Amino acid sequence: MALDTEKIIEELKGATILELNDLVKAIEEEFDVTAAAPVAAAGAAAKTEFDVELTEAGQEKVKVIKAVREITGLGLKDSKDLVDGAPKVIKEGVSEDEANDIKAKLEEVGATVTVK
């Protein structure tokens, strides 16, 4: 027995919302399926890791170099090179809280920072 798709569609067009709801429930029960739309995995995979980028050193470059050195544990020369090369990523894959703390420390000494 072949399905008459056009006939089925015509019948569905004439059905009430309650009738369609009952039909969906019956199909779900009969075939052990669900008509619910799939939910995005974990709320679209909430971002848990952030990168902190020094966008601009600002006017207090020496203070920014000291802050970068403290944050990263790099030596003086490496910290200076990082600040001179802005925009550069200071730290990668950190938590949101840590990223915000780093941003606050750098902005406190006049730097411009972006958290990505």
KEMIMI-81934 format. One line per field, with one value per atom (N, C-alpha, C, O): x, y, z; residue in one letter. Coordinates in Angstrom, 3 decimals, decimal comma. Layout:
u	(X	...)
v	(Y	...)
w	(Z	...)
aa	(A	...)
//
This chain:
u	(0,832	0,000	0,883	1,666	0,754	1,540	0,813	-0,416	1,589	1,004	0,569	1,284	-0,578	-1,042	-0,695	-1,507	0,503	1,036	0,141	-0,091	-0,358	-1,212	-2,485	-2,942	-3,053	-4,283	-4,012	-4,811	-2,899	-2,529	-2,333	-2,804	-1,647	-1,406	-2,722	-2,911	-3,622	-4,935	-5,697	-6,332	-5,635	-6,321	-5,698	-6,406	-4,373	-3,687	-4,039	-4,152	-4,209	-4,568	-5,910	-6,124	-6,813	-8,149	-8,272	-9,336	-7,202	-7,262	-7,104	-6,496	-7,670	-7,519	-6,176	-5,522	-5,794	-4,544	-4,601	-3,622	-5,721	-5,859	-5,734	-5,104	-6,337	-6,228	-4,783	-4,306	-4,097	-2,691	-1,828	-0,911	-2,126	-1,386	-1,578	-0,615	-2,800	-3,083	-2,366	-1,856	-2,331	-1,637	-0,147	0,434	0,460	1,890	2,153	3,097	1,326	1,495	1,361	2,131	0,387	0,176	1,375	1,790	1,923	3,088	4,297	5,049	4,477	5,598	5,502	6,495	4,300	4,103	4,263	4,918	3,670	3,696	5,109	5,480	5,894	7,214	8,367	9,535	8,027	9,024	10,026	11,240	9,484	10,289	9,781	8,758	10,496	10,040	10,036	10,901	9,058	8,951	9,611	9,610	10,182	10,821	12,092	12,825	12,337	13,558	14,754	14,681	15,848	17,024	17,572	17,639	17,957	18,515	19,999	20,676	20,506	21,938	22,726	22,366	23,775	24,580	25,044	25,771	24,616	25,014	24,852	25,770	23,709	23,458	24,451	25,047	24,628	25,571	26,988	27,789	27,299	28,643	29,191	30,011	28,740	29,153	30,671	31,368	31,156	32,601	33,199	32,721	34,247	34,866	36,317	36,901	36,900	38,291	38,384	37,730	39,212	39,324	40,799	41,686	41,031	42,362	42,358	41,400	43,447	43,569	44,595	45,753	44,159	45,035	45,330	44,423	46,615	47,033	46,879	47,618	45,910	45,615	46,545	47,032	46,777	47,620	48,238	47,570	49,529	50,239	49,812	49,805	49,463	49,070	50,274	51,375	50,066	51,099	52,111	53,265	51,718	52,579	53,193	52,925	54,000	54,551	55,357	55,267	56,143	56,967	56,082	56,379	54,999	54,069	53,385	53,146	53,077	52,443	53,419	53,030	54,681	55,696	55,803	55,867	55,823	55,896	54,665	54,783	53,498	52,272	52,279	51,894	52,713	52,795	53,778	53,528	54,869	55,898	55,308	55,530	54,562	53,932	52,878	52,794	52,089	50,996	51,525	51,031	52,536	53,000	54,169	54,375	54,926	56,118	57,296	58,321	57,156	58,239	59,318	59,088	60,487	61,569	61,298	60,343	62,161	61,982	62,014	61,153	63,006	63,134	61,921	61,367	61,518	60,364	59,080	58,253	58,923	57,744	57,754	56,719	58,922	59,044	58,729	58,002	59,274	59,009	57,518	56,977	56,865	55,441	54,651	53,754	54,985	54,288	54,571	53,666	55,822	56,184	55,490	55,254	55,167	54,551	53,028	52,388	52,444	50,975	50,367	50,929	49,257	48,414	48,988	49,359	49,052	49,561	48,731	48,233	48,585	47,889	48,830	49,958	48,345	49,132	48,999	49,995	47,761	47,506	46,384	45,427	46,510	45,512	44,857	45,477	43,594	42,901	42,681	42,739	42,427	42,193	40,694	39,893	40,335	38,931	38,452	39,256	37,142	36,582	37,015	37,343	37,015	37,421	38,876	39,205	39,745	41,164	41,370	42,164	40,662	40,772	40,348	40,998	39,267	38,805	39,775	39,954	40,407	41,415	42,623	43,118	43,086	44,237	43,884	44,677	42,714	42,259	42,253	42,715	41,727	41,652	43,052	43,278	43,983	45,358	46,010	46,662	45,833	46,471	45,800	46,479	44,488	43,791	44,105	44,096	44,382	44,735	46,010	46,178	46,911	48,167	48,116	49,141	46,910	46,740	46,707	46,609	46,786	46,777	45,344	44,384	45,223	43,941	43,976	44,906	42,940	42,945	41,628	40,567	41,714	40,530	40,519	41,539	39,359	39,188	38,398	37,302	38,956	38,315	37,937	37,386)
v	(-1,179	0,000	1,251	1,466	2,053	3,278	4,427	4,497	5,305	6,482	7,503	7,760	8,070	9,160	10,454	10,989	10,941	12,095	13,317	14,018	13,572	14,749	14,653	15,651	13,470	13,276	13,492	14,110	12,986	13,151	14,622	15,100	15,334	16,764	17,526	18,401	17,214	17,877	17,626	18,535	16,400	16,079	16,847	17,319	16,965	17,696	19,183	19,819	19,723	21,138	21,430	22,517	20,466	20,661	20,303	20,492	19,787	19,357	20,547	21,564	20,380	21,409	21,201	20,170	22,187	22,085	20,905	20,173	20,719	19,598	18,255	17,329	18,155	16,915	16,653	15,520	17,709	17,557	17,170	16,358	17,759	17,432	15,955	15,268	15,472	14,065	13,160	12,101	13,581	12,813	12,689	11,608	13,811	13,804	12,859	12,071	12,932	12,040	10,581	9,732	10,294	8,917	8,406	7,259	9,248	8,849	8,628	7,669	9,525	9,366	8,041	7,328	7,714	6,464	5,238	4,268	5,285	4,129	3,782	2,610	4,817	4,583	4,864	4,807	5,167	5,454	6,517	6,316	7,643	8,784	10,034	10,001	11,121	12,391	13,434	13,439	14,312	15,370	16,658	17,663	16,625	17,820	18,128	17,228	19,422	19,843	19,551	19,780	19,053	18,774	20,066	21,100	19,990	21,156	21,209	20,180	22,404	22,565	22,036	22,271	21,339	20,708	21,714	22,659	21,496	22,322	23,806	24,589	24,187	25,611	26,231	27,266	25,607	26,060	26,044	26,919	25,068	24,875	26,161	26,842	26,473	27,705	27,812	26,853	28,960	29,171	29,148	29,842	28,347	28,223	28,675	28,859	28,854	29,287	30,580	30,743	31,489	32,803	33,149	32,656	33,998	34,522	35,998	36,714	36,453	37,855	38,489	38,073	39,496	40,156	41,588	42,370	41,907	43,286	43,995	43,728	44,903	45,589	46,780	47,031	47,507	48,698	48,932	48,768	49,319	49,507	50,774	50,797	51,808	53,059	53,922	53,696	54,910	55,893	55,371	55,800	54,475	53,966	52,620	51,599	52,632	51,397	50,594	49,367	51,285	50,590	49,838	48,701	50,474	49,823	48,626	47,609	48,749	47,646	46,480	45,324	46,777	45,719	44,989	43,760	45,720	45,100	44,231	43,136	44,711	43,941	42,671	41,602	42,787	41,610	40,600	39,395	41,089	40,213	39,462	38,261	40,169	39,554	38,525	37,451	38,842	37,969	36,712	35,613	36,878	35,758	34,985	33,815	35,629	34,981	35,058	34,413	35,842	36,010	36,917	37,645	36,864	37,756	39,164	39,402	40,086	41,490	41,698	42,387	41,105	41,291	40,721	41,368	39,509	38,885	39,678	39,826	40,178	40,995	42,277	42,690	42,911	44,145	43,873	44,639	42,787	42,427	42,186	42,578	41,543	41,271	42,578	42,749	43,497	44,785	45,605	46,232	45,603	46,344	45,792	46,525	44,511	43,862	43,903	43,259	44,664	44,721	45,105	45,950	44,524	43,610	42,196	41,626	41,649	40,294	39,625	40,288	38,315	37,555	37,385	36,912	37,780	37,681	36,286	35,659	35,803	34,467	33,821	34,484	32,520	31,766	30,709	30,161	30,430	29,314	29,460	28,472	30,682	30,895	30,986	31,193	30,828	30,933	32,372	33,296	32,546	33,888	34,792	35,959	34,250	35,047	35,484	36,643	34,545	34,883	35,905	36,835	35,733	36,674	38,080	39,066	38,161	39,465	40,078	41,296	39,243	39,737	40,307	41,381	39,584	40,040	41,347	42,288	41,395	42,609	43,801	44,889	43,583	44,663	45,151	46,355	44,226	44,600	45,439	46,442	45,029	45,749	47,095	48,081	47,142	48,411	49,405	50,617	48,876	49,717	50,517	51,615	49,961	50,658	51,332	51,770	51,412	52,202	51,449	52,065	50,130	49,346	49,160	49,276	48,870	48,483	46,982	46,458	46,292	44,838	44,322	44,905	43,209	42,551	41,118	40,431	40,659	39,267	38,594	39,036	37,528	36,812	35,416	34,657)
w	(0,000	0,000	0,000	0,926	-1,021	-1,136	-0,437	-0,431	0,139	0,796	-0,240	-1,208	-0,039	-0,885	-0,153	0,602	-0,383	0,333	0,215	1,200	-0,976	-1,180	-0,351	0,207	-0,270	0,502	1,994	2,697	2,455	3,874	4,201	5,233	3,335	3,561	3,587	4,433	2,686	2,650	3,949	4,484	4,454	5,708	6,877	7,766	6,867	7,942	7,918	8,966	6,725	6,598	7,240	7,777	7,187	7,727	9,201	9,790	9,810	11,210	12,161	11,828	13,348	14,375	15,086	14,927	15,854	16,616	17,578	17,721	18,225	19,163	18,448	18,958	17,266	16,497	16,074	16,130	15,652	15,261	16,457	16,335	17,614	18,828	19,176	19,517	19,093	19,362	18,358	18,723	17,104	16,069	16,386	16,288	16,764	17,093	18,261	18,218	19,303	20,463	20,058	20,507	19,214	18,767	17,966	18,130	17,110	16,308	17,219	17,041	18,196	19,134	19,883	20,026	20,361	21,114	20,222	20,602	19,050	18,152	17,685	17,617	17,362	16,780	17,744	17,360	19,001	20,039	19,578	19,622	19,140	18,685	19,389	20,074	19,217	19,763	18,664	17,788	18,720	17,722	18,201	17,491	19,421	19,973	19,200	18,791	19,007	18,328	19,230	20,438	18,669	19,497	20,105	19,440	21,357	22,054	21,758	21,756	21,509	21,248	22,431	23,584	22,150	23,193	24,234	23,928	25,454	26,605	26,335	26,577	25,843	25,624	24,669	24,966	23,538	22,512	23,045	22,718	23,854	24,401	24,984	24,368	26,144	26,817	26,851	27,184	26,512	26,435	27,836	28,732	28,022	29,337	29,348	30,416	28,183	28,112	27,308	26,278	27,807	27,197	26,967	27,663	25,986	25,710	26,063	25,773	26,698	27,074	26,148	26,108	25,406	24,437	24,869	25,153	24,910	25,141	23,805	22,858	23,739	22,489	22,284	21,182	23,378	23,313	24,685	25,706	24,713	25,973	26,707	27,938	25,986	26,630	26,987	26,484	27,856	28,201	29,222	29,205	30,094	31,177	30,789	31,423	29,763	29,199	30,227	30,264	31,060	32,051	33,044	33,410	33,476	34,404	33,748	34,399	32,479	31,750	31,633	31,798	31,350	31,257	32,595	32,619	33,698	35,027	35,288	35,837	34,900	35,102	34,255	34,729	33,015	32,130	32,707	32,686	33,208	33,808	35,001	35,157	35,836	37,008	36,591	37,185	35,591	35,142	34,466	34,713	33,610	32,787	33,384	33,059	34,247	34,786	33,823	34,043	32,758	31,789	32,360	33,326	31,756	32,136	31,618	30,879	32,024	31,663	30,152	29,604	29,472	28,027	27,286	26,397	27,659	27,002	27,247	26,348	28,452	28,767	27,951	27,429	27,837	27,058	25,589	24,956	25,050	23,652	23,414	22,380	24,371	24,247	24,221	23,395	25,126	25,191	23,935	23,385	23,483	22,274	21,033	20,073	21,052	19,893	19,891	19,060	20,824	20,923	19,580	18,884	19,199	19,961	20,006	18,980	21,207	21,448	22,530	23,441	22,428	23,455	24,644	24,499	25,827	27,055	27,646	28,008	27,741	28,280	27,490	27,089	27,271	26,503	27,372	28,283	27,078	27,711	29,204	29,936	29,671	31,098	31,371	30,460	32,632	33,013	32,854	32,735	32,854	32,704	33,858	33,646	35,080	36,245	36,139	36,390	35,763	35,630	34,513	34,655	33,415	32,293	32,731	32,385	33,484	33,965	34,969	34,989	35,808	36,758	36,021	36,360	35,020	34,225	33,521	33,508	32,951	32,254	33,210	32,866	34,407	35,392	35,786	35,900	35,992	36,367	35,281	35,569	34,036	32,933	32,681	32,393	32,785	32,580	33,695	33,482	34,883	36,028	35,772	36,302	34,953	34,641	33,271	32,749	32,692	31,468	30,162	29,101	30,209	28,970	28,471	29,232	27,183	26,601	26,364	25,751	26,864	26,837	26,260	26,484	25,505	24,974	25,455	25,398	25,933	26,324	25,212	24,864	24,659	23,546	23,969	23,172)
aa	(M	M	M	M	A	A	A	A	L	L	L	L	D	D	D	D	T	T	T	T	E	E	E	E	K	K	K	K	I	I	I	I	I	I	I	I	E	E	E	E	E	E	E	E	L	L	L	L	K	K	K	K	G	G	G	G	A	A	A	A	T	T	T	T	I	I	I	I	L	L	L	L	E	E	E	E	L	L	L	L	N	N	N	N	D	D	D	D	L	L	L	L	V	V	V	V	K	K	K	K	A	A	A	A	I	I	I	I	E	E	E	E	E	E	E	E	E	E	E	E	F	F	F	F	D	D	D	D	V	V	V	V	T	T	T	T	A	A	A	A	A	A	A	A	A	A	A	A	P	P	P	P	V	V	V	V	A	A	A	A	A	A	A	A	A	A	A	A	G	G	G	G	A	A	A	A	A	A	A	A	A	A	A	A	K	K	K	K	T	T	T	T	E	E	E	E	F	F	F	F	D	D	D	D	V	V	V	V	E	E	E	E	L	L	L	L	T	T	T	T	E	E	E	E	A	A	A	A	G	G	G	G	Q	Q	Q	Q	E	E	E	E	K	K	K	K	V	V	V	V	K	K	K	K	V	V	V	V	I	I	I	I	K	K	K	K	A	A	A	A	V	V	V	V	R	R	R	R	E	E	E	E	I	I	I	I	T	T	T	T	G	G	G	G	L	L	L	L	G	G	G	G	L	L	L	L	K	K	K	K	D	D	D	D	S	S	S	S	K	K	K	K	D	D	D	D	L	L	L	L	V	V	V	V	D	D	D	D	G	G	G	G	A	A	A	A	P	P	P	P	K	K	K	K	V	V	V	V	I	I	I	I	K	K	K	K	E	E	E	E	G	G	G	G	V	V	V	V	S	S	S	S	E	E	E	E	D	D	D	D	E	E	E	E	A	A	A	A	N	N	N	N	D	D	D	D	I	I	I	I	K	K	K	K	A	A	A	A	K	K	K	K	L	L	L	L	E	E	E	E	E	E	E	E	V	V	V	V	G	G	G	G	A	A	A	A	T	T	T	T	V	V	V	V	T	T	T	T	V	V	V	V	K	K	K	K)
//
